[in-house]
Amino acid sequence: MTRREMLDNLRSHTAEWDAIIIGGGATGVGVAIDAASRGYDTLLLERIDFGKGTSSRSTKLVHGGVRYLEQGNISLVMEALKERGILRNNAPHLVSDLEFIVPSYDWWQAPFYGLGLKLYNMLSGKYGFGASRILSREETLRRLPTINPDRLRGGVVYYDGQFDDARLLINMVATAAEQGATLVNYCSVTGLTKDAEGFVSGVTARDEESGQTFTATAKVVINATGPFTDSVRALADPTIQPMISPSQGVHLVFDRSFLPDESALMVPHTRDGRVMFAIPWHGHTLVGTTDTAIPEATIDPSPMEAEIEFILTTAAKYLHKAPSRSDVLSVFTGIRPLVKAANSRNTAALSRDHTIHIDESGLLSIAGGKWTTYRNMAEDCVNHAATLGKLPDRECSTTRLNIHGFHPQAEKFGALSFYGSDAPAIQALMRDDPALAEPLNPALPYVGAEVAWAVRHEMARTVEDVLSRRTRALFLNSRAAIDAAPKVAAPRERARRPRAGA
Ligand SMILES: Cc1cc2nc3c(=O)[nH]c(=O)nc-3n(C[C@H](O)[C@H](O)[C@H](O)COP(=O)(O)OP(=O)(O)OC[C@H]3O[C@@H](n4cnc5c(N)ncnc54)[C@H](O)[C@@H]3O)c2cc1C
């Protein structure tokens, strides 16, 4: 999978595409897999890097969403729990079970949450991850030795899924390409073309590396730009009513000592009624998230002071050793592309269901939903797109489509387990050139061979692509990632990189 091959496909494709997808996050790439696997001629354009938007900045949970149960959105929970099971079957190298503990500090909490979590497990039906149960104080402390023991009565344990969002996305790009789709990163859609009747008939786009512009036509154009949905809709009609209500979520990353075992902590009700997680991830501790309405989406959102303070204070309430600012190794912020509700000012209460919207211009937009439900969202989207674009009817087959890298026992590859069936090729790189087996930085779990692999086979174009979304270095430890940057840029790791602009 190289960008040069993708650009060659694009240049040699003079006919109309069946579908052009704008946006290379979970939603867009999910749609590309679905459309291409039905045999539709599919092009996807991403203006920066695959996953540069929200899809690399999630809490990394493949889950039904306990909080939606509380909101009474049973159908969303059931759909997400089913998708959780399908994703674990199709990408076992990237999705794993995770044990969550809900601590109880009041007499009513364990029976109350115990009942809710039993229902949560029941709703997963044959896709269940394990039965929930009430824990004694001793069992809770054994599983979460760093939890605040003051007034602790016990807890409830339940199971959900965890994944590496950006790694899954990169493997999904490869899956879409294997199914015949053409996907190009660093290629912005700058305009929409229209036919004689005023319906959207294609896109104008710019290759951000060469600066060249081009047009491509399609039977249907799908806008999957998440928080930027309205700005793409406005390319077809500047008078549209916005449909997205952006809300930002912040995570802080700490070292492993804050959560040294394999269990995660889940707080169902923070001071302001939100859910807070502390999760072990890649040998670190991830704590978040917030949910703050923002006026406008930006490419690189920054955390607000109040959000950082809120996470630190909430974590201090539940963890024995209170984390401080100097313990923070990294911070990342993502923007939820929530779909507006007529009369809700609280974004936490907005639905996480996805929405498919077709403008009068015939532009189809898909927004909202969750990472967990990307496959089902894509199926729904392509069903609508096929009708709109008068494409031949073809069944969706993605419930049983393995994601690139599928490997049933990937854990045998140790630190390279996240690459699944690609891991032996990375091991071979290290054997051929032992210098590539050296760590990028002592504080990071990555070696030079992963950089070479990312550049040669995963369409990484910049140092940041490698540090943020091919490895997760910048998300785990920003100082160590900055120290590693010159190594990533060095010729050995980039060896045999395709020429710039290719
Ligand atoms: C803080 C937080 C935590 C979350 N945690 C979870 C979780 O644990 N589990 C879960 O299931 N879900 C979670 N979610 C939800 C999930 O992450 C999102 O629903 C999902 O990532 C949205 O993907 P997307 O593809 O719609 O948007 P994005 O990932 O933002 O992708 C949109 C893409 O469109 C591109 N684009 C924009 N304009 C153009 C243009 N003109 N031309 C070409 N490309 C363009 C952007 O560069 C971007 O890459 C979380 C969300 C947030 C914010």
PDBQT file of the ligand as one rigid body, heavy atoms in Angstrom, charges set to zero:
ROOT
HETATM    1  C1  LIG A 601     -13.010  12.323  23.291  1.00  0.00    +0.000 C 
HETATM    2  C2  LIG A 601     -13.701  11.261  22.513  1.00  0.00    +0.000 A 
HETATM    3  C3  LIG A 601     -13.699   9.949  22.951  1.00  0.00    +0.000 A 
HETATM    4  C4  LIG A 601     -14.353   8.959  22.217  1.00  0.00    +0.000 A 
HETATM    5  N1  LIG A 601     -14.277   7.668  22.640  1.00  0.00    +0.000 NA
HETATM    6  C5  LIG A 601     -14.880   6.693  21.937  1.00  0.00    +0.000 A 
HETATM    7  C6  LIG A 601     -14.741   5.343  22.344  1.00  0.00    +0.000 A 
HETATM    8  O1  LIG A 601     -14.035   5.021  23.301  1.00  0.00    +0.000 OA
HETATM    9  N2  LIG A 601     -15.404   4.403  21.618  1.00  0.00    +0.000 N 
HETATM   10  C7  LIG A 601     -16.171   4.714  20.538  1.00  0.00    +0.000 A 
HETATM   11  O2  LIG A 601     -16.779   3.811  19.967  1.00  0.00    +0.000 OA
HETATM   12  N3  LIG A 601     -16.278   5.991  20.084  1.00  0.00    +0.000 NA
HETATM   13  C8  LIG A 601     -15.639   6.976  20.750  1.00  0.00    +0.000 A 
HETATM   14  N4  LIG A 601     -15.700   8.270  20.313  1.00  0.00    +0.000 N 
HETATM   15  C9  LIG A 601     -16.411   8.558  19.064  1.00  0.00    +0.000 C 
HETATM   16  C10 LIG A 601     -15.540   8.293  17.820  1.00  0.00    +0.000 C 
HETATM   17  O3  LIG A 601     -14.197   8.596  18.058  1.00  0.00    +0.000 OA
HETATM   18  C11 LIG A 601     -16.061   9.136  16.649  1.00  0.00    +0.000 C 
HETATM   19  O4  LIG A 601     -17.443   8.889  16.495  1.00  0.00    +0.000 OA
HETATM   20  C12 LIG A 601     -15.369   8.798  15.332  1.00  0.00    +0.000 C 
HETATM   21  O5  LIG A 601     -13.964   8.768  15.461  1.00  0.00    +0.000 OA
HETATM   22  C13 LIG A 601     -15.757   9.828  14.276  1.00  0.00    +0.000 C 
HETATM   23  O6  LIG A 601     -15.101   9.489  13.070  1.00  0.00    +0.000 OA
HETATM   24  P1  LIG A 601     -15.327  10.326  11.752  1.00  0.00    +0.000 P 
HETATM   25  O7  LIG A 601     -14.669   9.578  10.654  1.00  0.00    +0.000 OA
HETATM   26  O8  LIG A 601     -16.779  10.616  11.588  1.00  0.00    +0.000 OA
HETATM   27  O9  LIG A 601     -14.600  11.728  12.011  1.00  0.00    +0.000 OA
HETATM   28  P2  LIG A 601     -13.025  12.061  11.942  1.00  0.00    +0.000 P 
HETATM   29  O10 LIG A 601     -12.212  10.982  12.521  1.00  0.00    +0.000 OA
HETATM   30  O11 LIG A 601     -12.834  13.414  12.502  1.00  0.00    +0.000 OA
HETATM   31  O12 LIG A 601     -12.714  12.070  10.381  1.00  0.00    +0.000 OA
HETATM   32  C14 LIG A 601     -13.098  13.110   9.523  1.00  0.00    +0.000 C 
HETATM   33  C15 LIG A 601     -11.961  13.314   8.520  1.00  0.00    +0.000 C 
HETATM   34  O13 LIG A 601     -12.404  14.172   7.465  1.00  0.00    +0.000 OA
HETATM   35  C16 LIG A 601     -11.265  14.876   7.007  1.00  0.00    +0.000 C 
HETATM   36  N5  LIG A 601     -11.699  16.032   6.219  1.00  0.00    +0.000 N 
HETATM   37  C17 LIG A 601     -12.332  17.141   6.664  1.00  0.00    +0.000 A 
HETATM   38  N6  LIG A 601     -12.548  17.986   5.640  1.00  0.00    +0.000 NA
HETATM   39  C18 LIG A 601     -12.041  17.406   4.518  1.00  0.00    +0.000 A 
HETATM   40  C19 LIG A 601     -11.946  17.797   3.158  1.00  0.00    +0.000 A 
HETATM   41  N7  LIG A 601     -12.412  18.967   2.732  1.00  0.00    +0.000 N 
HETATM   42  N8  LIG A 601     -11.353  16.955   2.264  1.00  0.00    +0.000 NA
HETATM   43  C20 LIG A 601     -10.875  15.755   2.664  1.00  0.00    +0.000 A 
HETATM   44  N9  LIG A 601     -10.927  15.337   3.965  1.00  0.00    +0.000 NA
HETATM   45  C21 LIG A 601     -11.502  16.156   4.874  1.00  0.00    +0.000 A 
HETATM   46  C22 LIG A 601     -10.543  15.240   8.306  1.00  0.00    +0.000 C 
HETATM   47  O14 LIG A 601      -9.189  15.578   8.084  1.00  0.00    +0.000 OA
HETATM   48  C23 LIG A 601     -10.731  13.980   9.143  1.00  0.00    +0.000 C 
HETATM   49  O15 LIG A 601      -9.627  13.099   9.049  1.00  0.00    +0.000 OA
HETATM   50  C24 LIG A 601     -15.039   9.290  21.021  1.00  0.00    +0.000 A 
HETATM   51  C25 LIG A 601     -15.036  10.614  20.564  1.00  0.00    +0.000 A 
HETATM   52  C26 LIG A 601     -14.360  11.595  21.288  1.00  0.00    +0.000 A 
HETATM   53  C27 LIG A 601     -14.320  12.991  20.789  1.00  0.00    +0.000 C 
ENDROOT
TORSDOF 0
